Amino acid sequence: MGMLKQTALSVLSSGPVYSALRSKALRHNPTLVLCYHTLGPDTDVMDAWTVVRASDFRQQVAFLRKHFDIVSLDQALDPADPASRPRAVITFDDGDIGLFTHLMPIVEAEALPVTLYIATAQIESGQPYWFDRIMNALQNPIRSTISIDTGGPKTWHVGPETGVARWMVISDILETLKRVPPALRVALTLEILQQAGPVQSRFTPLAPLSADQLRTLAQSPHITIGAHSHCHNLLDQIPLEEAAYSIRTSRRLLQDWTNQPINHFAYPNGNHNPDLHDAVKQAGFASATVLGSKLCDPLRTNPYAIPRVLVGRYDSLARLRLRFIGQ
Ligand SMILES: [Zn+2]
């Protein structure tokens, strides 16, 4: 980040300017719905935007508690319980094992309400989705060269640097693969895994929860389980029937596994459209969340397109203090 940008960020995110911005943003008691993915150990050298260090998460929660009531998604959506203070709802997408090993102890110790949107194919198969397999494979300390053909040749050099510089390259590979049809994506993922070679660095790999771990999480009074599709494909880019099947299947499997009603849905990658809103409603869900970087009044928003604000590994608390007030 440039010096000027850094200075602007520190002025805006603290002191009287920040207090004024915050009072204005929070004056009508809006709700901030946050989208995380998973937590990891503080010490891992692991470049995945989706893995927030556990100590960073604790700091973020401490900041949120000062200015927001952290409530469950059901409380935020209850018309009989309108907000009398700004509220925050904390959600996690996908169903990584870090939810069990790192998030659950924090949830229990702090009585922290969270919603976990679980994508079910990976729980059923025990195999991570393609994007998690690629993130795991590209953590090697040496430089890896990845060359694939997506209708034209593309080459990336990953590493040896770590941190945000490595992540930017990994992210570009993932964004490229998101845009190709699912069948080609499977083939390209295998090529990338082969080119990256065996995983040589020591870190906690991304891996799905087991069904037992999921059940344990579901039994916590602070945890709401929601669904995040079965296939985790971008649902607006596959046939509607296939998307509707994936939405229904995730609800049915989660209800079987947890023995609880599953009422809330999150679209993979936040991709949504009116047909998908209908499909989610017809599958029996009461709400669905998207990505939108803004605060909202959940009682006056389309319940099948509730905006969420993203939080990732490389977001500093200074940056998040602004994002949490919709800036
Ligand atoms: Zn997801």
Boltz pocket constraint, residues with backbone or C-beta under 6 A from the ligand:
constraints:
  - pocket:
      binder: B
      contacts: [[A, 93], [A, 94], [A, 119], [A, 228], [A, 232], [A, 267], [A, 268], [A, 269]]
      max_distance: 6.0
